[in-house]
Amino acid sequence: MVDKTVPELARETLKQLIARKMAPTPANYRSVFNEIGRLPNEPPFPLEELRKIAQSLPTRTPGQQKQRALLEYAVSQMNWRGVQDALVAYGAFTPRENFESSGSGGTANGNGHAVSAAPSPRPEAPAAAPGAPGLTREFLEQIARLIEFTRPALGNDDARFSEQTSEVIQALRAPDADVMQVKKLLSTYTHRVSFAAEDQAEIRATLLHLLQLIMENIAELSQDDSWLKGQVEALMQAATPPLTLRRLDDVERRLRDVILKQSEAKGRALEAQEEMRQMLRVFIERLAAMSHSTDSFGNEMEQNAGLIEQAKSLAELTPVLKQVVSATRAIAQQSLAARDELQGMRDRAQETEAELVKLHRELDRVSAQVRHDPLTGALNRKGLEEALDRELAAVRRKDAPLSLAMLDIDNFKRINDERGHDTGDQALSHLAKVARDCMRPQDTLARFGGEEFVILMPDTPLDSGIDAMMRLQRELTKQFFLTGSDRLLITFSAGVAQLEPDEDRASALKRADKAMYMAKRAGKNRVLGA
C-alpha cells in the first residue's frame, strides 16, 4: 500500500473517477481505490448469493444441520476461510452414491476390465469452529440441569414423556456418554418438549378463559353487591396475562382479608335477620291482642249502651258510666303499651340496619384497600413488610441478589405550600404511575410514608438497581406533571442498597434511607448506593 492515509486515497479516487469520466459505482470506486493504493483488486464478497446457497442446502442429518449453521455464520461474518471449512465439512456428512459393483467388488472401466474401487474414506468429524465450546462433561451437566428445571413446567400427566425425560437426563450424566447417541435422544426429545409445551400453554389459556367466564357470570349476577363486585374485578385483573406469582399472592392475601370481613358481616346479618323475625312475631302477637281487646271493648260498649238505654234514673246510670270509663281507660293503656313496644322494635331495627350499613362500608373499604395505599395504588407499610418477607425468603432460597431503593420527592413541601395539598397528592400519584410504567413485572412499589416510596428489585445487583433508578429519573423528565395549564418537573433523590447475607429488612431499609439522605445533601435529583 502506498504511503497515504485512507482519506487521502478516498479524495484521490474521487478525482480519478471524475477525470476518467467513470460512473461512481461501488465496483468502479473499489477498482480505482485499489489501483491508487496498490492493493489487490479482489472481487466483493457475494453475501446474498452465498446466503441463498446456504439456505438451500438440505439438513437431513445432525451433522448437516451443524455445518449449515456454521456456514450461515461464516457468510454473515464475510469470512472466506470459514465458508470453505464449513462447505468441506458439510461434504463429509453428505451420503455417497452407491456404485454398481462387479463380482469382485470392483467397477468396470471403459475397456471392460475390472478396476478395484478404492474404499470410501470414513468421514472425519468436522473441526469445531474457533471459539466454539466442546461437549465437555460440564456442558452436558448444564443441559441435564436445564431439563430438570423446566420439567415441572411441562407437567407430569404424560407417563411416556416423563420416562423419556429421565432417559435423556440419565444419558447426559452417564460417565461414558456417547455424544452421537445423546444428540439423537435430544433431537427426539426436542419434538416431545414442543408438544408438551404447546399442551400446557393451551391448558393454561383454556383454564384462564373458563375462570374469566365464571367471574363475568358472577359479576352479572351480583350487580347489587358492591363488595362482591370488587372481589370479582380483583380476580379478573389477577387472571389477566402476563401472570406473576407476586400478583396472585397479593390477590390471595387481599381476598383472605375480605373473606374474614364477609364472615363477620354474614354473622351479623344473620343475627339481624333473627332479630327482625322476633320483632315481626311480637308485632303480630300485639296486633292479635289489640284486635281481641278491641272486639271485647266493642262488645262491652254495646252492652253498656243497652244498659244506658234501659236506665230510668241517675242512680242506675252511674255504675254503667264507671264501666265505660274503666273499659276505655284499659283499651287506651293497652294501645299506649303496644305503641311503645312497637316504637322500641322500630328503634332496634334502625340500629341494626345502621350497623349493617357500617359493616358493608367497612367491607367495601377492605376489599379495595387491604394492603394498598388508597391515593397511589402502591403497597402500604403493611404490604411492604409482607412483600419484603417474601423477597427475603426467595433470596435465602435461590441465593439471588435483591436491591431496594428508597425514593423521596424533592421539594415536596414547597409543592404543597405553593400549590396546595391536592396538587401534592396528584404529584404523588404521577410519580407512582411513571414508576409502575418503568418497573419490571417482578418489581414491587410501596409508599413508605408521606412523599417516600420504596421499590423492591429482585434478581438485581446494586449497580443495576442504581441504573434502574436513574432511568426512572430520566423518564420523569420526559413525562411532565401537569397541574392545570402548568408543567411541573417532578424529581426525586434515591438511595439504593443491595441486601447483604443474613441482613434483615430493617437494616437494609435503614441503609437505603441513609444513602437517600446523602443524595439529598449532595444536591438532590440524584441516586447513591449504600
Residue pairs with C-beta under 8 A, 6 or more apart in sequence:
1 37
1 38
1 39
2 9
2 36
2 37
2 38
4 12
4 36
4 37
9 33
9 36
9 37
10 33
12 36
13 29
13 32
13 33
13 36
14 24
16 22
16 32
16 36
17 24
17 28
17 29
17 32
20 32
22 28
22 32
26 44
27 44
30 41
30 44
31 41
33 39
34 40
34 41
35 41
45 78
45 80
47 75
47 78
50 75
50 83
51 72
51 75
51 76
54 68
54 71
54 72
54 75
55 72
57 64
57 68
57 71
57 90
58 64
59 65
59 68
61 93
62 183
62 184
62 187
63 89
63 90
63 92
63 93
63 126
64 90
64 93
64 94
66 126
67 86
67 87
67 89
67 90
67 93
67 126
68 86
68 90
70 82
70 85
70 86
70 89
70 126
70 129
71 82
71 83
71 86
71 87
71 90
73 82
73 129
74 81
74 82
74 83
74 85
74 86
75 83
82 129
85 126
85 127
85 129
89 126
89 127
92 123
92 124
92 126
93 123
93 126
96 120
99 107
99 117
100 107
101 107
101 117
102 108
102 114
104 114
104 116
105 116
105 117
106 114
106 115
106 116
106 117
107 114
107 115
107 117
108 114
108 115
109 115
128 134
133 139
135 179
140 172
140 173
140 177
140 182
141 172
141 173
143 172
143 186
144 168
144 169
144 172
144 173
147 165
147 168
147 169
147 172
148 169
150 193
151 165
153 200
154 161
154 193
154 196
154 197
154 200
155 196
155 199
155 200
155 203
156 162
158 196
161 192
161 196
164 188
164 189
164 192
165 189
167 185
168 185
168 186
168 189
171 177
171 181
171 182
171 185
172 182
208 239
208 241
211 235
211 239
212 236
212 239
215 232
215 235
215 236
215 239
216 236
218 228
218 232
219 229
219 232
219 233
219 236
222 228
222 229
222 232
223 229
226 360
226 364
227 258
227 262
227 360
227 363
227 364
227 367
230 258
230 364
230 367
230 368
231 255
231 258
231 367
234 251
234 254
234 255
234 367
235 251
235 255
237 251
238 247
238 248
238 250
238 251
242 441
244 441
244 442
246 387
246 390
246 441
246 442
246 444
247 441
249 390
250 371
250 383
253 370
253 371
253 386
254 367
254 370
254 371
257 366
257 370
257 371
258 363
258 366
258 367
258 370
261 359
261 362
261 363
261 366
261 367
262 363
264 359
265 356
265 359
265 360
265 363
268 355
268 356
268 359
269 356
272 352
272 353
272 355
272 356
275 348
275 349
275 352
276 349
276 352
279 345
279 348
279 349
282 341
282 345
283 342
283 345
286 338
286 341
286 342
289 334
289 338
290 334
290 335
290 338
293 330
293 331
293 334
294 331
297 327
297 328
297 330
297 331
300 323
300 327
301 324
301 327
304 320
304 323
304 324
304 327
307 320
308 317
308 320
310 316
311 317
311 320
368 374
370 383
371 379
371 380
371 382
371 383
371 386
372 378
372 379
372 380
372 383
373 379
373 380
373 446
373 447
375 425
375 428
375 429
375 447
376 428
376 429
376 431
376 432
376 447
377 429
377 432
378 432
378 445
378 446
378 447
378 453
379 387
379 444
379 445
379 446
379 447
380 446
380 447
381 446
381 448
381 449
383 446
384 444
384 446
384 448
384 454
385 505
387 444
387 446
387 456
388 404
388 456
388 505
389 505
391 402
391 444
391 456
391 458
392 402
392 499
392 504
392 505
394 400
394 402
394 458
395 401
395 402
395 458
395 499
400 458
400 459
401 459
401 460
401 461
401 462
401 498
401 499
402 456
402 457
402 458
402 459
402 460
402 498
402 499
403 457
403 460
403 461
403 462
403 464
403 465
403 496
403 497
403 498
403 499
404 454
404 455
404 456
404 457
404 465
404 496
404 497
404 499
404 508
404 509
404 512
405 454
405 455
405 457
405 465
405 468
405 469
405 494
405 495
405 496
405 512
405 527
406 448
406 452
406 453
406 454
406 494
406 495
406 496
406 497
406 509
406 512
406 513
406 515
406 516
407 431
407 435
407 452
407 453
407 454
407 455
407 469
407 492
407 493
407 494
407 516
408 451
408 452
408 453
408 492
408 493
408 494
408 516
408 520
409 415
409 427
409 428
409 431
409 451
409 490
409 491
409 492
410 491
410 492
410 493
410 520
410 524
410 525
411 491
411 524
412 424
412 427
412 450
412 451
415 423
415 424
415 427
415 488
416 423
416 424
419 483
419 488
423 483
424 451
426 481
426 483
427 481
427 483
427 488
427 490
428 447
428 451
430 479
430 481
430 490
431 453
431 476
431 490
431 492
432 445
432 447
432 453
434 472
434 475
434 476
434 479
435 445
435 453
435 455
435 472
436 445
437 475
438 468
438 471
438 472
438 475
439 445
439 455
440 457
442 458
442 459
443 455
443 456
443 457
443 458
444 455
444 456
445 453
445 454
445 455
446 453
446 454
446 455
446 456
447 453
447 454
448 454
454 509
454 512
455 468
455 469
457 464
457 465
457 468
460 468
461 498
462 496
462 497
462 498
462 529
462 530
463 529
465 496
465 498
465 529
466 496
466 527
466 528
466 529
469 494
469 496
469 527
470 527
473 491
473 492
473 494
473 525
473 527
476 489
476 490
476 491
476 492
477 489
480 487
480 488
480 489
481 487
481 488
481 489
481 490
482 488
491 524
491 525
492 525
493 516
493 519
493 520
493 524
493 525
493 526
493 527
494 515
494 516
494 519
494 526
494 527
494 528
495 511
495 512
495 513
495 514
495 515
495 516
495 517
495 518
495 519
495 527
495 528
495 529
495 530
496 512
496 515
496 527
496 528
496 529
496 530
497 508
497 509
497 511
497 512
497 515
497 529
497 530
498 529
498 530
499 508
500 508
511 530
512 530
514 530
515 528
515 529
515 530
516 528
518 528
519 526
519 527
519 528
522 528
